[in-house]
């Protein structure tokens, strides 16, 4: 079934989804989109900054959380979920904090 939304957003929460469940979640979000609709996702990713390393350690130490995603891995998961064009933009110059826009 084709969804009814032009845009679905996700802000700073992908790391609460176990890595092995992400493709299924992304497929579900894609199903909510009309043809040509987009998913906009914002998150911190694994990286070498103090903030990213600290946050990743906290997530890895917290039951029910997954590590910060790697940017390339999330792009691959979006592709596996059936998204077409995936655009990536770094939102904070000194941090691995990115926005991704993926098209249905």
Buried (B, 14 or more C-beta within 10 A) or exposed (E): EEBEBEEBEBEEEBBEBEBEEBBEBBBEBBBBBEEEBBBBBBBBBBBEBEBBBEBBEEBEEEEEBBEBBBBEEBBEBBBEBEBEEBEBEEEEEEBBBBBBBBBB
